[in-house]
Amino acid sequence: MNFPPRSRFTSLAAALCLLAMAPAAMAQTAVIFERTKIRIDPVAPVAEVPTKDGEPAAQLVPRAAVNYDIEERGEEALQLEYIHTLNTLTDSTGVAIVFNPPGVVALPRMQVFTPVDVLFVAEDGTILQIYPDATLGTLDQDVYAKDPVRAFVFLKAGEVAAKNIRPRDVIAGTMFTPAPPVLE
């Protein structure tokens, strides 16, 4: 079918306008991650500082709750080769990869060569294990938690030591809060 030149131009212009708007529409509907907050609560409020001979000292180090702004990502983030935010973590930010349902999964190898502290977190928010100063780009083997994990939480390298975060501390946040029971 032959269209007059004016109709072809109008059709082409309309098609180009639709194509130009498509990426903007897709960008608005695609959710890559959510921003949320977590609080890490120590199990015991103080920790004993051992002396050189192994005996506990009388000095006690206070342990306080620590707050972080987190970039929460779904488990599809394991398919990514690179998460830019892991290179720009600060002492108040982190990234969480959340698994639904919780499972025994390997710490992902990514093209990220900035060291991070990795928390392996159970469904109830309990920190199961900590892998400090991990460089995801140089992992030679898979690293698994002993038990199913709800999330990997990545913090700036050195945060675990600086804030005295330990296994069995508990993370409070929406990703670890179970839904209230409902009657059916």
Secondary structure, DSSP 8 states (H G I E B T S, - for coil): ----HHHHHHHHHHHHHHHHHHHHHHHHH----EEEEEEEE-SSSEEEEE-TTS-EEEEEEE---EEEEEEEEEGGGGG-S--GGGGS--TTEEEEEEEEEEE--B----S--S-EEEEEE-TTSBEEEEEEEE-GGG--S--B-SS-EEEEEEEETTHHHHTT--TT-EEESGGGS-------
